[in-house]
Amino acid sequence: MNQGTSSSTVGIDAIAIATPRAYLDLVDLAAARDVPSDKYTKGLGAIRMAIAGRHEDPVTLATDAASRLFARAGVDASRIGYMAVGTETGIDHSKPVASYVHGLLGLPAACRVFDTKHACFGGTAALMGAVEWIASGAARGRSALVVCSDIARYALGSPGEPTQGAGAVALLVTERPRLVELEVGHTGTYARDVHDFWRPLSRRDALVDGHYSVSCYLDAVAGAFGAWRDEDVRRGGAPLARTAYHVPYVKMAKKADRHRAIACEGLDEAAAEARFARDVGSSLAFAAEVGNVYTGSLYMALAALLHAEAGVLEGERVGLFSYGSGCVAEFFAGRVAVGAADVVESLALDEPLRDRVRLDFGAYEAIRRADGDEPAGVTADDEVDVASDRCAFVGVDAAERRVYRRATHGSTPRADAASTAAA
Ligand code: HMG
């Protein structure tokens, strides 16, 4: 097993996140729904949720996250030989999000390109494939790009509404990674056929059996963590300094860590509370700002953890818990690389959260009611009103192909108009 000491380590070399420009404050949602705001802000732990606009979709969010990764980490795109997008926000029954992103980023033709879907677990499936591709030697020195990209939508006025969100996380996976050396082959998995959360083909909003979904998640924590720990004890693994969880809403990560502490590790309430504050708290800052980003949720938690604490965590082991409804879960671990703090500083992970626009409730509801109402009959020359450093969904053309336009960082959207669909 790779415990982060040999020259053959594999893991996460760089991370970047992307979110929509706009957000809704949960206090505004609570007022409109006539709910005490504490229920959302304290009961669920949600402060703001990102809302995708008319020109944002899983392709644009994935492209924005990957563009930031390339720009911030100085990635050589010609060295990418594997590019997978984890998503459950399908935009086409056949053509993958990954193909659009591959074209928009100008990645090499010699590249394995595909989407992975298993609810929120899709990103982890893509990551595990990338890690094993590199560890097997098949990569022959090339790197993998894994992008998790989703828009979480529940029906207006439903209990799930305050747990919406949108965003993407891009991960560069390499040998000798500069951020987190993953322990290849040492994971605990758990799967069960449950109907906790689903989205029929005809719907844009998810359906969920909310309280049941919470109990399915907790069962999965016990199953996956228990399997991982049994093997870890056999291997004599070092203690975990921190753990990042899948975060459908902030309170869920607290419930998860508490369940693991009390039901699996025999801690009492006070010890569980202290452990949560110390080991999990700092990973939740981005989720509180963005909401559920489905496939990217665990990796947004990892990004927040590194952003806050990479300096103190260098050389330490961190646990990672991924959950996808349906369901499947995986618990695994990695070691924060020595020198990670400098890399994290250069990545400016929180930058996309800084310059956002607060929607009022009316504007939010108008966006949601227009969901699925995509501009039709567009051409690649049509103007779109987007920020200069972003990729934009223009609409669908006469043949129902999706049209995108992408700007490189610092240039205008018109400067290098490009769209695989419109080409
Ligand atoms: P609800 O029934 O409206 O809320 O929906 P509640 O009554 O259970 O209250 C929530 C919490 O707020 C409770 O705390 C209340 O006590 C508290 P808890 O008991 O849980 O600790 N509360 C208050 N606190 C302070 N002041 C107040 C107040 N009032 C109440 N005044 C539910 C909650 C999570 C069910 C709902 O939001 C929902 O259905 N969300 C969507 C489903 C979800 O996120 N499930 C999580 C597990 S499944 C998962 O993670 C997979 C997923 O990401 C999808 C995928 O894999 O693709 C969703």
Boltz pocket constraint, residues with backbone or C-beta under 6 A from the ligand:
constraints:
  - pocket:
      binder: B
      contacts: [[A, 36], [A, 38], [A, 39], [A, 40], [A, 42], [A, 43], [A, 44], [A, 88], [A, 118], [A, 119], [A, 120], [A, 121], [A, 159], [A, 160], [A, 161], [A, 162], [A, 163], [A, 196], [A, 197], [A, 208], [A, 209], [A, 210], [A, 211], [A, 213], [A, 214], [A, 217], [A, 246], [A, 247], [A, 248], [A, 249], [A, 251], [A, 252], [A, 292], [A, 294], [A, 323], [A, 324], [A, 325]]
      max_distance: 6.0
